[in-house]
Amino acid sequence: MPTISVDKAELFERLGHRYTTEEFDRLCFDYGLELDEDTTAEVEAAIKKGLPAERPQLKIEVPANRYDLVCLEGIARALRAFLGKQDPPQYTLAYPPGGEKDLITVTVSQETQRVRPFFACAVLRNLKFTPMSYASFIDLQDKLHQNIGRRRSLVAIGTHDLDTLTPPFRYEARTPTNIAFAPLGRETVHTAAELMQIYESDKHLSRYLPIIRDSDVYPIIYDADGHVLSMPPIINSEHSKITLETKNVFIDTTATDDTKLQIVINMVASMFSEYCAEPFTIEPCKIIFPDGSTRISPDITPRTVTAHASYINSCTSLSLTPSTIQSLLTRMTLYPTLSPDDPDALIVSLPCTRPDIFHEVDIMEDAAVAYGFNNLPDIFPQTSTVAQPLPISRLTDVIRREWAMAGWVEALPFVLCSHEENFSFMNRRDPGSLAVKIANPKTLEFQVVRTSLLPGLLKTIRENRSHALPIRVFELSDVVFKDTSRERQARNERRAGAVWCARSAGFEVVHGLLDRAMKMLEVPRIGKEDGRDVGYYIKEGDDPAYFPGRAANIYYRPPPPKSSKTGELADELKHTLHINQDRDIVIGTLGVLHPTVLEKFEITYPCSALEFNMEVFLKRS
């Protein structure tokens, strides 16, 4: 959950009460928040030592989907409504005196579809900024950038002093050399190409450059006089920067996701509309798209959800009347009304600040929060169930217990690994259709979901190479493969893996470990030409991860499927002729690891490894 810092004195002033830390912690808990830290003691200690100190802050953890709570204004507004000190605000669009024809227009060019296709905007008139509200305004943008905006990759916000600009505006996309302006904090005019080089060394902005760097065109916003407003998602212009003296603010948002775009523009405009001369009013703009269609932005029309008192009562074990539920939902900044047609129903109007509500169950949760989770009755459920482990988990526990008693140590490496570790380090080729890749990995160490347990075990040995030999580690966990036949396009596979590291290769050790596992699974060892219906055997393999001539594939012959009388006669004939091999499947590998593999993992001693699929034994568990 995101953590925000708010000024303690300012928040308590807005709430109309000075709480102790314990009292405010309880209030946060009742509303579903968590007070992480109160810096009052630290500030007082710094002051006593004569050190500079900021005003005391409250650090509060808020739910990740409650974007209306990531600023002081939103938290104060929500808690005042929760305490019954104010009604939920009504957000309205304030059109100019001339109506829609006098709205500020923004024309979107076709080229923007190649880089950041979605655009929205709004105007806040006659604002009165204070140093604290100004700082909160900037901080809200940063929180939304990092949260719902995914570090500006999905949504980027720009705010401008409207009095320095001349409408109408144009949202275009041009080549980097055809864009020139003085960026925020600089007086010198630079081209976009030059700015991308300048900001390479900027600790804050460099992280956003890859979003558009490889694009042929960069997004850019101009006013009627050709002044640049911003080059999203990188930087605003110096010409239109806002200050404490700014009275009229133009807010632009660009995005690659239209749903998130609408949430962000509504959130920024509604949160700070309280500072307008007429509180909670927003002046809309008219956006003209490349196909000639138009949109009035922002769209703050409330959504409507129908909730039923019987459903809320059945979930909370209460017996509340619809009118009581109505008062509870009002405290959660919703606008409920009793249905004129159904005495059990409530028509709940959802403000633009509550995009977290999708279904009636969300309404029920808000009603329970307002009632107080600690006030809900404690009752026994009407049905009783007994939890049981999954069959694959029971099977895993059998092997885990045996291998642990044999003196092996279980390792728990990460499920994610680098592409090199999963393929080239193991001398294996990436076919491109095997591993699930992370779209935007934060580090090179977490690029793909592993398709083998061995890289993680080898990294474990590498980090513990100072320990006494032999090192015996195993893991029983999932690997993941792409699978286009599944709805989620991927599948998990439970595997068992083990690595022995000592002064000698120890092939016979991992072979014995395999035999012990199969004995516990009641799978007999057979020969390839054996006519028995069930069993396992090993045969020389060619996996490049192992030393040539020291590698083997593990074959498993599953029980024959149940069949008709004719099928039974055919199976009996096959048994007589010893031709059961067509059912044999490769379930794993074992052998002495190749020296190049050990070199890449920085292991100086020989190692033998074992890995096999456990899910093939499920029907016998």
Disulfide bonds with the S-S distance in Angstrom:
none
